[in-house]
Amino acid sequence: MAGCPAFRRFEGASVSDQPLLSVRGLTIDISTRKGTSTAVEGLSFELGRGEVLGIVGESGSGKSITMLALMGLLSSDSAALTAGQITLDGQALYSDDLSRYRRETRGGAMAMIFQEPMTSLNPVLTIGAQIGSTLRQHQPGLSSADLKARVVKLLALVGVPEPERRSRQYPHEYSGGMRQRAMIAMAIANDPKVLIADEPTTALDVTVQAQIMEVLAAARARTGASMLLVTHDLGLIAENADRVLVMYGGRVVEQGTVTEIFERPRHPYTIGLLRSLPAIDREQASLYAIPGQPPAVSERPSGCVFHPRCEMAQGRAPCSAERPPMHEVVPGHGSACHYAQETRGWADDLASRLVEAAQ
Amino acid sequence: MTSRTPAEGQTAPPLLAVENLVTAFRVRRSGWRSDALRAVNDVSFALERGRTLGLVGESGCGKSTLGRTILNLTPALSGSVRFEGVDLLSLSGARRRDYHRRIQVVFQDPYSSLDPRFTVHDVIAEPLHIHNAYDPVRVEELIRGVGLSPSVLDLKPAQFSGGQRQRIAIARALALNPDMLILDEAVSALDVSIQAQVLNLLKDLQRRETLSYLFISHNLGVVRHIADDVAVMYLGRIVEIGPTRSIFAHPRHPYTRALLSAVPAPDPRRKTSRDRIVLQGDPPNPLNPPEGCAFRSRCYRARPECAAAPPALMAAPDDVRHRAACLFPHDDDPK
């Protein structure tokens, strides 16, 4: 891609003191017919340069609405950001002028890849026109000929065959995998610093998913973009993320490097989740079924949001009374559990119970 | 009941035996012209009592159509579906109804498969009423059997979460004491922690009632966990079938191998050590599949011979139960 101005060289993940993206105390309220409830409560995280941060959680955990908030896509009448600070590259975002934020940041410094490309692409515009409009929004000076050339280059980069011809086609003429490639082309068009991928392959077949994850990795290598990878698929997180946030009931319950989270999880929810996943790569004992249901947004319990489903809580008062702070169990690995120091023992006990149950 | 499968000699026929089943759809092209789409093409397999056959494949491979054809919700073009040796496709009227009582189905989406105006009681009682077997005690027993309290019987489906609705759908499917359940992506819409609850319930029910399951899913981890045997479909055909352990440990068909290698494992240590086979392109248009082996257009082992005819399922050298439809299977690889 020599001479292509869309991409700056990627010099590897630089070890900078300042995180690229920092989110502090993010709180989102949603209003429904039943009243207002807090969907996300005091969420804080940081994303380093060139880093992939995996965000995992089940439906209703608040992961998708957090991403919409970062993109300035919350619809003001039903969901509102009530507290928190977002800083991108040292610059506070989103503080007062939302329309300016949308105009200047979205699709530029931060871009999003959605789950369902059929509903997020415009069916009456050609793929080329849609990628072109993203480019023009942030680079108004581009000539028509340059614009066309850039669109074709982007489509070629994400592996769309015959990019010249296919840029003139409409979304319905693309297969699901090709549409997701077009979506990635659009997201990287303005050389973003942060890519937000919200369930980018959930609607796709697994062999196509493997292709798309390769395209995403290549696009990131080319642009040096950091990525927030939001998914319920723990396998996708294990293979692609550097660090992981585990969300439950609108809060981060555990965070750490991917190795720490998968090999030495320290929150009862994460431990239970990993034990409830049927493995593809080995024979497995019994599956652990976390008892009960995740709470509805309007009915979140007091104290630790996980305590009604937690086997370790056993009616202990702090679990239902106090919101647990994030304890650093080892440097860089935090668990929001009052009894984080007991989790290893419980995890070992659970593992042996599951082996016994299978016999 | 006369046995029409002489090859099986004296042994009892399997609970379900599907032979050379073909299901075709007419797809309109232009004006009066139409093309035949063979969604299920020459499929054969057997399912024994109390066992689970996992049916895997990507969207459009025909796995759901195969389930629907067995249930007679979609007509077959040719072939047979034998239940305890009796061909269901040739039955009609009351006899057919009687057999279909014994094969029940649970669909993926518990939001659209339960009538929103019915109470849970009515949902579960409906099949009992149809077969003149209504008994309120039986309804309570069924709801307890899926781990819910009889106090929920007066509520409507909208008041339940996805996992609870799927339990209700399973209770309804079990109402008529079937021998077999077709589970079509029955846990696919559920969150992981809830999925584990429903999978454990299905395993318990199978042990308790000696049920057979045809477990249709695109989730290979779930299938490995629940199935005794696995059939892999590609463009309407079974390309590999055999014992679950053997299919997952030594996949013989290149498609199965690619499919298994594509699934990301929740183990960060594996990401550098494994060799992933990334298939090129999308599955071909089922209206116009490649001549010969339908997989050859994406296959990394394809040779000119593959274009001649669709390969037959052939047994592995060391295991007759493990069969693959490939001229060049992975049999020489070190195990």
Interface residues (C-beta under 8 A of the other chain):
Chain A: E58 S59 S175 G177 M178 D205 V206 T207 V208 Q209 A210 Q211 M213 E214 H232 D233 L234 G235 L236 I237 A238 E239 N240 V258 T259 F262 E263 G272 L273 L274 S276 L277 P278 A279 I280 D281 E283 Q284 S286 L287 Y288 A289 I290 Q293 P294
Chain B: E58 S59 S161 G163 Q164 D191 V192 S193 I194 Q195 A196 Q197 L199 N200 H218 N219 L220 G221 V222 R224 H225 I226 R245 F248 A258 L259 L260 S261 A262 V263 P264 A265 P266 D267 P268 R269 R270 K271 R276 V278 L279 Q280 D282 P283
